[in-house]
Structure formats: C-alpha cells, structure tokens
Amino acid sequence: MVTQLAKKTYTVDEYLELEVVSDIRNEYRNGEIIPMTGGTPNHTEIAVNLLSILKITLRGKPFRLFSADQRLWIPAVKIHTYPDVMVAPKPLEMQDRLTDTITNPCFIAEVLSKCTQNYDRSEKFAAYRSIPIFQEYLLIDQYRIHVEHHVKTDVNQWLFSEYDDPTVTISL
C-alpha cells in the first residue's frame, strides 16, 4: 500500500520567511512554493540583451527597469514570481510593508523554456492580466527565432502579434 503525503500549503508570510534564507528563488502560487529552474546561456543572453536595449530606450523617462532578481506580487491571484524582465512606472508600488517586492509592472518579458512555456503563455499571462496597470507582454523563444507580443488595447482586449523574421523591429 502506498501512502501519499498531503501537500503542505504555505501562507504568504511563511513563503517570504523561507525565501529570505533560500539559496534559490522560488515562486509562490496560492499557497504552493515552486522552485525556479536555472537558466541556460541562451536564456541569460536574451534577457540581458533585452535589458540593455530597454535601459537605453527608457533613459530619462519615468520608468524603472528590473531583471529576474526582482520579485513581483500579484495580489488578485496570490502569486509571487520573478519575471525575466519588468518595467514599472515611477513611483513604484510595493507590497504591503515590503521594500523588495513590486506590484505595478506595465511591461513584462519572459524568455521561454521548455518546462515553463505552457505556463508562461497561459496561467502566468492570466495572472499578469489581473494587474490593473499591466499593458504589454513579450514572450521570446530561446531555441528558435520566434517572439510573441501581447498589447492591451482595451479592458479585457489584447492584440497578439508573432514575429519569426530576425530583421523585424518590434515597437514596445
């Protein structure tokens, strides 16, 4: 007979306490703690390239740029996550009493990996859409030339564009 252990459910405060002492970053999804996988060299290079372009583009504008080290809290769905790239307007909005967790990104980019691409396209995108100020979502495939770009056009309406041509410039 096989006995299955009950899955532990964590509170947000328990997750935050564990995250402070953890050697790896973990996502928090409505009571569950999920270890984040390490990135590949392609993943890192793509994220760094996008960060570099955005840093130049946003210079002197009222926005802050963040890498995957910045935690995001999505209160509507009780998720803490670390997007690959985020842009948020100034002033930053922080999670209650925390100085290291933002809540107001207007742009998020994720570099797709085989193990997370379905989640990034579905549940994670749905979670991001619950952020009132969120306007743009960019998904970049690290294995082939392919980019998916979602732009909010109205309440609950998003324009979807795909790019496979390496010579195309995407306006963000």
Helices and strands as residue ranges (DSSP letters): H 12-21, E 26-29, E 32-35, H 41-58, E 63-67, E 71-74, E 79-81, E 85-89, E 101-102, E 107-112, H 117-121, H 123-129, E 136-141, E 147-154, E 157-163
